Amino acid sequence: MNFVTSLALALPIGVGLAALGCGIGLGNAVRGAMEAMGRQPEASAKIQTGMIIGAAFIEALTIYALLVVFLFMGRVA
C-alpha cells in the first residue's frame, strides 16, 4: 500500500473520528450546562453564555478537521 492509498483511506476515518469526538464533547458541555441551569436558575444567563462560547470553539475544531482533510485531498488526486 503506497502513501496515496493510505492517505485516501485515513482521511475519511480521521474526519469521522474528529466529528465523533466533537459531538461527544458538545453533548457533554450542553449536558453540564443544563444540569447547572437546573440547579441554579438565577445564573442561567451566565451559564448559557459560557456554554454558547464553548460550543462555538468545539464546532470550530470540527471545521478545522474538515479543512485539513480538504488540504490533504489535493495530495490524493
C-alpha positions as a LaTeX table, in Angstrom:
\begin{tabular}{lrrr}
\hline
Residue & $x$ (\AA) & $y$ (\AA) & $z$ (\AA) \\
\hline
Met1 & 0.00 & 0.00 & 0.00 \\
Asn2 & 1.52 & 3.28 & $-1.04$ \\
Phe3 & 1.23 & 6.74 & 0.54 \\
Val4 & $-1.63$ & 7.95 & $-1.65$ \\
Thr5 & $-3.78$ & 4.91 & $-0.94$ \\
Ser6 & $-3.22$ & 5.04 & 2.80 \\
Leu7 & $-3.96$ & 8.79 & 2.81 \\
Ala8 & $-7.17$ & 8.21 & 0.85 \\
Leu9 & $-8.28$ & 5.67 & 3.45 \\
Ala10 & $-7.15$ & 7.66 & 6.50 \\
Leu11 & $-8.77$ & 10.99 & 5.61 \\
Pro12 & $-12.43$ & 9.92 & 5.92 \\
Ile13 & $-11.68$ & 7.91 & 9.04 \\
Gly14 & $-9.87$ & 10.86 & 10.60 \\
Val15 & $-12.61$ & 13.38 & 9.90 \\
Gly16 & $-15.20$ & 10.90 & 11.15 \\
Leu17 & $-13.32$ & 10.46 & 14.42 \\
Ala18 & $-12.93$ & 14.22 & 14.76 \\
Ala19 & $-16.64$ & 14.75 & 14.24 \\
Leu20 & $-17.47$ & 11.97 & 16.70 \\
Gly21 & $-15.17$ & 13.43 & 19.33 \\
Cys22 & $-16.53$ & 16.94 & 18.86 \\
Gly23 & $-20.08$ & 15.64 & 19.03 \\
Ile24 & $-19.40$ & 13.84 & 22.29 \\
Gly25 & $-17.67$ & 16.91 & 23.71 \\
Leu26 & $-20.51$ & 19.19 & 22.67 \\
Gly27 & $-23.05$ & 16.83 & 24.19 \\
Asn28 & $-21.16$ & 16.77 & 27.47 \\
Ala29 & $-20.88$ & 20.55 & 27.52 \\
Val30 & $-24.59$ & 21.05 & 26.90 \\
Arg31 & $-25.49$ & 18.39 & 29.45 \\
Gly32 & $-23.35$ & 20.07 & 32.09 \\
Ala33 & $-24.84$ & 23.46 & 31.32 \\
Met34 & $-28.39$ & 22.14 & 31.50 \\
Glu35 & $-27.69$ & 20.47 & 34.84 \\
Ala36 & $-26.15$ & 23.68 & 36.17 \\
Met37 & $-29.13$ & 25.72 & 34.98 \\
Gly38 & $-31.44$ & 23.26 & 36.69 \\
Arg39 & $-29.58$ & 23.67 & 39.96 \\
Gln40 & $-29.23$ & 27.46 & 39.78 \\
Pro41 & $-31.89$ & 29.00 & 37.54 \\
Glu42 & $-30.89$ & 32.52 & 38.55 \\
Ala43 & $-27.45$ & 32.03 & 36.96 \\
Ser44 & $-28.79$ & 30.63 & 33.70 \\
Ala45 & $-27.81$ & 33.70 & 31.62 \\
Lys46 & $-24.13$ & 33.42 & 32.59 \\
Ile47 & $-24.13$ & 29.64 & 32.18 \\
Gln48 & $-25.79$ & 29.86 & 28.78 \\
Thr49 & $-23.30$ & 32.47 & 27.57 \\
Gly50 & $-20.37$ & 30.30 & 28.59 \\
Met51 & $-21.96$ & 27.24 & 27.00 \\
Ile52 & $-22.50$ & 29.03 & 23.69 \\
Ile53 & $-18.91$ & 30.25 & 23.58 \\
Gly54 & $-17.64$ & 26.76 & 24.39 \\
Ala55 & $-19.90$ & 25.22 & 21.76 \\
Ala56 & $-18.53$ & 27.65 & 19.17 \\
Phe57 & $-14.97$ & 26.56 & 19.97 \\
Ile58 & $-15.93$ & 22.89 & 19.74 \\
Glu59 & $-17.60$ & 23.46 & 16.37 \\
Ala60 & $-14.50$ & 25.35 & 15.19 \\
Leu61 & $-12.40$ & 22.27 & 15.91 \\
Thr62 & $-14.66$ & 20.20 & 13.67 \\
Ile63 & $-14.35$ & 22.76 & 10.88 \\
Tyr64 & $-10.55$ & 22.77 & 11.25 \\
Ala65 & $-10.50$ & 18.99 & 10.90 \\
Leu66 & $-12.60$ & 19.25 & 7.75 \\
Leu67 & $-10.27$ & 21.89 & 6.32 \\
Val68 & $-7.26$ & 19.66 & 6.96 \\
Val69 & $-9.00$ & 16.87 & 5.06 \\
Phe70 & $-9.63$ & 19.19 & 2.11 \\
Leu71 & $-6.00$ & 20.29 & 2.14 \\
Phe72 & $-4.70$ & 16.72 & 2.12 \\
Met73 & $-7.19$ & 15.64 & $-0.55$ \\
Gly74 & $-5.10$ & 17.64 & $-3.01$ \\
Arg75 & $-2.29$ & 15.16 & $-2.45$ \\
Val76 & $-4.54$ & 12.18 & $-3.17$ \\
Ala77 & $-5.51$ & 13.30 & $-6.66$ \\
\hline
\end{tabular}
